[in-house]
């Protein structure tokens, strides 16, 4: 294994059990799906991988917070679930995982559903080492990766597994904000000819964490999927699996232009709801207060001007980003999720670094690039910087 990547330690545990489902008195164990995952030779993204080599059906999930755990849980509820590996980036997560009996619990309208049967890997050295067994063989390659870590952590988290990713791997970015993929390309996969395949996902489900690996599915939503750039390839295995889980996830695929529009619409909503609720320490519905209307009007007007000045924005799409329409989108989402806690507020309350740099910060950076004044958004960005990382609230 390359010394560049972090040492891989595997948790010593029995063969994964099939998922245990408990819902309204139902107790069932779907049949176990046995898949033999091949192992890759350690490499630095070399392009000599044999094209006829089959792609593994194993799905790795990087980031086991609200969204990553929710997606992994949904996979295990399938009658023929894919082998699913949770990637932990710190030993404390393994301890929390064991304390939860190695299960994920999702609560929806007061009913708990449990899933188990996951594989677990730690992508950094463990302490103490006696708790884990180091793999003597080269770690298996990663063909299907869902990236659900917070945007600021993405490059560091991917760096630990970079040598296990090849040009035939598919990476699904399921995160808030923009600008992450540009960073990943610059820092990790700068050669386009051997770069992995990218998908982007937009998730509108409301998911909150009440304890480690215990989630509340507070609001039904959807997942919109599509390629980062136009691709002639057939739908990826990740996309197919998400579509199979449609009854829970409500996933749909879109073309690259359609996804770009949806991505920006979700981004605008996040750029208003997240920072304002994080600063006021209130639920999403609080932004509907008449006292905030002038501020929202200014923020939306600036964001609209930036979007319409972007060189990558198709001319026929710019009319959809007029200020009044954007304000309607923001108000509609605030009403639909009025009792939800925004992800940025969750981060501020927990004393974590927020995605401010990839939401409001991204708008400010793009405004500078295209020569648009964006002072209200700049003040908002600085205000969030002042409250993040202060400790639990």
C-alpha positions in Angstrom: 0.0 0.0 0.0 1.2 3.5 -0.8 2.8 5.4 2.1 0.9 8.5 0.8 -2.5 7.1 1.9 -3.4 6.6 5.5 -2.9 3.2 7.0 -6.0 1.1 6.8 -7.1 -0.8 9.8 -10.1 -3.1 9.7 -12.4 -3.8 12.6 -12.3 -7.5 13.6 -15.8 -8.6 13.5 -17.9 -11.6 12.3 -19.3 -11.9 8.9 -22.0 -9.2 8.5 -25.5 -10.2 9.4 -28.5 -9.5 7.2 -30.3 -6.3 8.2 -32.8 -6.5 11.0 -36.0 -4.6 10.4 -38.3 -3.6 13.1 -41.3 -1.5 12.2 -44.8 -1.5 13.7 -44.2 -5.0 15.1 -42.7 -6.4 11.9 -39.6 -8.6 12.5 -37.9 -9.9 9.4 -34.4 -10.7 8.0 -34.0 -10.4 4.3 -31.8 -13.0 2.7 -28.1 -12.3 2.8 -26.6 -11.3 -0.5 -23.1 -12.8 -0.7 -20.8 -10.8 -3.0 -17.1 -11.6 -3.3 -15.4 -8.2 -3.7 -12.1 -8.3 -5.6 -9.0 -6.5 -4.4 -7.1 -4.0 -6.3 -3.4 -3.7 -6.4 -2.2 -0.5 -4.7 -1.7 2.2 -7.4 -1.5 5.9 -7.9 -4.4 6.2 -10.3 -2.6 4.4 -13.1 -4.7 4.0 -16.3 -3.6 0.3 -16.9 -6.7 -1.2 -15.2 -8.1 -3.9 -17.4 -11.3 -2.6 -19.0 -13.0 -6.0 -18.8 -12.5 -6.3 -15.1 -15.9 -6.3 -13.4 -16.9 -3.4 -11.2 -17.6 -4.4 -7.6 -21.1 -4.2 -6.3 -19.9 -3.0 -2.9 -20.8 0.6 -2.0 -18.5 2.5 0.3 -20.0 5.4 2.3 -17.6 8.2 3.4 -19.2 10.3 6.0 -21.6 8.7 8.5 -23.4 11.8 9.7 -27.1 12.4 9.0 -27.1 11.9 5.3 -24.5 9.2 5.0 -26.1 7.1 7.7 -29.6 7.7 6.2 -28.5 6.5 2.7 -26.6 3.4 4.1 -29.7 2.5 6.2 -31.9 2.8 3.2 -29.7 0.4 1.2 -29.8 -2.2 3.9 -33.6 -2.2 3.9 -33.6 -3.5 0.3 -34.5 -7.2 -0.1 -31.2 -7.7 -1.9 -29.0 -5.1 -0.3 -25.6 -4.2 -1.7 -22.6 -5.0 0.4 -22.1 -1.7 2.2 -19.0 -0.4 3.9 -19.0 2.5 6.3 -15.7 4.4 6.3 -14.8 6.0 9.6 -12.1 8.7 9.8 -11.5 8.7 13.5 -11.4 5.9 16.2 -14.1 7.5 18.3 -16.6 6.8 15.7 -15.9 3.1 16.0 -16.5 3.2 19.7 -19.8 5.0 19.2 -20.7 2.4 16.5 -20.0 -0.5 19.0 -22.1 1.3 21.7 -25.0 1.4 19.2 -24.7 -2.5 18.7 -23.4 -1.8 15.2 -26.8 -0.7 14.0 -28.3 2.4 12.5 -31.7 3.6 13.8 -34.0 5.8 11.9 -37.2 7.2 13.5 -40.0 8.3 11.3 -43.3 9.5 12.9 -42.4 7.8 16.2 -41.6 4.4 14.6 -38.0 3.1 14.7 -36.4 1.1 11.9 -33.1 -0.6 12.6 -30.5 -1.8 10.0 -27.3 -3.8 10.5 -25.0 -6.0 8.5 -22.6 -3.3 7.6 -18.9 -3.6 7.1 -16.8 -1.0 8.8 -13.3 0.4 8.0 -11.2 2.9 9.8 -9.1 5.0 7.4 -6.6 6.2 10.1 -4.4 4.3 12.5 -6.4 3.2 15.6 -5.5 3.6 19.3 -5.0 1.2 20.9 -4.0 -1.0 18.0 -5.0 -4.2 19.8 -8.6 -3.3 19.2 -8.3 -3.9 15.5 -6.6 -6.2 13.1 -4.5 -4.8 10.4 -5.1 -6.3 6.9 -2.0 -8.0 5.5 -3.4 -7.9 2.0 -3.7 -4.8 -0.1 -7.0 -3.0 0.8 -9.8 -3.6 -1.7 -10.4 -0.9 -4.4 -13.3 1.4 -4.2 -15.5 1.3 -7.2 -18.6 3.0 -5.8 -18.2 5.8 -3.3 -20.8 8.0 -1.7 -19.3 11.2 -0.3 -21.4 12.6 2.5 -18.8 14.3 4.7 -19.1 18.0 5.2 -17.7 20.1 2.4 -14.7 21.4 4.4 -13.6 17.8 5.2 -13.8 16.4 1.7 -10.3 16.7 0.4 -8.7 15.4 3.6 -11.2 12.5 3.9 -10.6 11.5 0.3 -6.8 11.8 0.5 -6.8 8.8 2.9 -8.3 6.5 0.3 -7.1 8.1 -2.9 -4.9 5.2 -3.9 -8.0 2.9 -3.8 -9.8 5.0 -6.4 -9.3 4.5 -10.2 -10.6 6.0 -13.4 -13.4 3.5 -13.4 -14.6 4.4 -9.9 -17.8 6.4 -9.5 -17.9 9.1 -6.8 -21.3 10.5 -5.8 -21.0 13.9 -4.1 -24.0 14.3 -1.7 -23.2 17.6 0.0 -24.4 21.1 0.5 -22.6 24.0 -1.1 -20.5 24.4 -4.3 -16.8 24.4 -5.1 -15.9 21.1 -3.5 -15.3 19.2 -6.8 -13.0 21.9 -8.1 -10.9 21.5 -4.9 -10.9 17.7 -5.2 -9.7 17.9 -8.8 -7.0 20.4 -7.9 -5.7 18.6 -4.9 -6.3 14.9 -5.7 -7.3 14.1 -9.3 -5.6 16.8 -11.4 -5.2 14.6 -14.5 -8.6 14.5 -16.3 -7.7 11.4 -18.4 -7.5 9.2 -15.3 -10.0 11.0 -13.1 -12.9 9.0 -11.6 -16.4 9.4 -12.7 -18.4 12.1 -10.8 -22.1 12.2 -10.0 -23.8 15.0 -8.0 -26.8 14.4 -5.8 -29.2 17.0 -4.3 -31.0 15.8 -1.3 -34.1 17.5 0.3 -34.9 14.9 3.0 -35.0 16.4 6.4 -32.7 14.3 8.6 -31.6 15.2 12.1 -29.3 13.3 14.5 -30.5 12.7 18.1 -27.6 10.5 19.1 -24.7 8.7 17.3 -26.2 6.5 14.5 -29.7 7.5 15.6 -31.6 9.7 13.1 -35.0 11.3 12.9 -36.4 11.5 9.4 -38.2 14.7 10.0 -39.3 15.5 6.5 -39.9 13.5 3.4 -37.9 14.7 0.4 -36.2 13.5 -2.7 -32.7 12.9 -4.2 -31.9 14.3 -7.6 -29.0 12.6 -9.4 -27.0 13.4 -12.5 -23.5 13.5 -14.0 -21.2 16.5 -13.3 -20.6 16.7 -17.0 -22.3 15.1 -20.0 -21.5 11.4 -20.1 -22.4 8.7 -22.7 -22.1 6.0 -20.0 -25.1 4.0 -18.8 -26.4 4.8 -15.3 -23.9 3.9 -12.6 -24.4 1.2 -10.1 -24.7 3.8 -7.3 -27.5 5.5 -9.2 -29.2 2.2 -10.0 -29.1 1.3 -6.3 -30.5 4.6 -5.2 -33.3 4.2 -7.7 -34.0 0.7 -6.3 -34.5 2.4 -2.9 -37.0 4.8 -4.4 -39.8 4.0 -1.9 -37.7 5.5 0.9 -35.3 7.8 -0.9 -37.5 9.0 -3.8 -34.5 9.2 -6.1 -34.6 10.4 -9.7 -32.0 10.9 -12.4 -31.6 14.1 -14.4 -29.5 15.3 -17.4 -26.6 17.5 -16.7 -28.4 20.8 -17.7 -31.4 19.8 -15.6 -29.2 19.0 -12.6 -27.3 22.3 -12.9 -30.6 24.1 -12.6 -31.7 22.1 -9.6 -28.3 22.4 -8.0 -28.4 26.2 -8.1 -32.0 26.4 -6.9 -31.1 24.2 -3.8 -28.0 26.3 -3.4 -29.9 29.6 -3.3 -32.3 28.2 -0.6 -29.3 27.0 1.5 -27.6 30.4 1.1 -30.6 32.1 2.7 -32.0 29.6 5.2 -28.8 28.1 6.6 -26.9 31.2 7.6 -29.9 33.2 8.9 -31.1 30.3 11.1 -27.5 29.6 12.3 -27.2 33.2 13.4 -30.6 33.4 15.1 -30.5 29.9 16.5 -34.0 29.2 15.3 -35.9 26.8 13.1 -36.2 27.2 9.4 -39.7 28.8 9.6 -38.2 31.8 11.4 -36.9 33.3 8.2 -40.5 34.0 7.2 -40.7 36.8 9.8 -41.5 40.1 8.2 -38.6 41.7 10.0 -36.2 39.6 7.8 -37.9 40.5 4.5 -35.6 43.5 3.6 -32.5 41.4 4.4 -33.6 38.5 2.3 -34.6 40.8 -0.5 -31.0 42.2 -0.6 -29.4 38.8 -0.4 -31.5 37.3 -3.1 -30.9 40.3 -5.4 -27.1 39.9 -5.1 -27.2 36.1 -5.6 -29.4 36.5 -8.7 -27.0 39.0 -10.2 -24.0 36.7 -9.6 -25.8 33.6 -11.1 -26.8 35.5 -14.2 -23.3 36.8 -14.7 -21.7 33.3 -14.5 -20.1 32.2 -17.8 -21.2 28.6 -17.4 -24.8 29.5 -16.9 -26.8 28.8 -20.1 -28.6 31.9 -21.4 -32.0 30.1 -21.6 -31.7 29.2 -17.9 -30.9 32.7 -16.5 -34.6 33.7 -16.5 -35.3 31.1 -13.9 -33.0 33.0 -11.5 -34.7 36.3 -11.3 -34.9 37.7 -7.7 -38.7 37.3 -7.3 -38.6 33.7 -8.3 -35.7 32.9 -6.0 -37.5 34.6 -3.1 -40.5 32.3 -3.8 -38.3 29.3 -3.7 -36.8 30.3 -0.4 -40.2 31.0 1.1 -41.7 27.8 -0.2 -38.9 25.7 1.3 -39.0 27.6 4.6 -42.7 26.9 4.9 -42.3 23.2 3.9 -39.5 22.7 6.5 -40.6 25.2 9.0 -40.0 22.9 12.0 -36.6 21.6 10.8 -33.2 22.5 12.1 -30.9 23.6 9.2 -27.6 21.7 8.8 -25.6 24.9 9.5 -27.4 25.5 12.7 -26.8 21.9 13.8 -23.1 22.5 13.1 -23.0 25.7 15.1 -24.9 24.1 18.0 -22.4 21.3 18.1 -19.4 23.6 17.9 -18.4 22.2 14.4 -17.0 24.0 11.4 -19.9 24.9 9.1 -20.1 24.8 5.3 -20.2 28.6 5.2 -17.1 28.7 3.0 -18.9 26.6 0.4 -22.3 28.4 0.5 -22.2 32.1 1.2 -18.4 32.1 0.8 -18.8 30.5 -2.7 -21.2 33.3 -3.8 -18.8 36.0 -2.6 -15.9 34.4 -4.5 -17.8 34.0 -7.7 -19.1 37.6 -7.4 -15.5 38.8 -7.3 -14.7 36.7 -10.4 -17.5 38.2 -12.4 -17.3 41.7 -11.0 -20.6 41.8 -9.1 -20.9 43.7 -5.8 -22.0 41.3 -3.1 -21.7 43.3 0.1 -24.8 41.9 2.0 -23.7 38.3 1.4 -20.1 39.2 2.4 -21.4 40.6 5.7 -23.5 37.5 6.2 -20.5 35.3 5.6 -18.4 37.2 8.1 -21.2 37.0 10.7 -21.4 33.2 10.4 -17.6 33.0 10.7 -18.0 34.8 14.0 -20.3 32.2 15.6 -18.9 28.9 14.2 -16.6 26.9 16.4 -17.5 28.7 19.6 -18.5 25.5 21.3 -21.8 23.8 21.9 -24.9 26.0 22.2 
